[in-house]
Amino acid sequence: MENNLFQQAKNAVNNFMTNQNNAANATDKQAAQNAIQAAYNEAAPEEKQQLQQLENQLRQNDQLQ
């Protein structure tokens, strides 16, 4: 069974990545980070690894801007 918080975190990161030129970019990024953190607390080991990858995507995006 897929963790609902995990799916929300993935969606939040995807939303942030898709809307990089959006004025709400900082808010989207914070929402993504919050979702990742919430999901991480309840994630299975394989989900934790994927959540870390999502977090890395956010960090790399910061370095590009």
C-alpha positions in Angstrom: 0.0 0.0 0.0 1.4 3.3 -1.0 1.9 5.9 1.7 -0.5 8.8 1.2 2.0 11.3 2.6 4.7 9.9 0.4 2.4 10.5 -2.7 1.7 14.0 -1.5 5.4 14.8 -1.1 6.0 13.6 -4.7 3.1 15.7 -6.0 4.4 18.8 -4.1 7.9 18.4 -5.5 6.5 17.9 -9.0 4.3 20.9 -8.6 7.3 23.0 -7.5 9.4 21.8 -10.4 6.7 22.5 -13.0 5.9 26.0 -11.7 9.5 27.3 -11.2 8.6 30.6 -12.9 5.5 31.0 -10.7 5.4 33.9 -8.3 4.4 31.4 -5.5 7.7 29.6 -6.0 9.0 30.0 -2.5 5.6 28.9 -1.1 5.6 25.9 -3.4 9.1 25.0 -2.3 8.2 25.3 1.4 5.1 23.1 0.8 7.3 20.5 -0.9 9.8 20.5 1.9 7.0 20.2 4.5 5.4 17.4 2.6 8.7 15.5 2.3 9.3 15.9 6.1 5.8 14.7 7.0 6.1 11.7 4.7 9.6 10.8 5.9 8.4 10.3 9.4 6.0 7.5 8.3 7.9 6.2 5.2 9.0 2.7 4.6 12.8 2.3 4.0 12.5 2.3 0.2 10.2 5.4 0.3 12.7 7.2 2.5 15.3 6.7 -0.2 13.0 8.2 -2.8 12.1 11.1 -0.5 15.8 11.9 -0.1 16.1 12.0 -3.9 13.2 14.4 -4.0 14.9 16.6 -1.5 18.1 16.5 -3.6 16.1 17.7 -6.6 14.9 20.7 -4.6 18.5 21.5 -3.5 19.8 21.2 -7.0 17.1 23.4 -8.2 18.2 26.1 -5.7 21.7 26.0 -7.0 20.5 26.5 -10.6 18.7 29.7 -9.7 
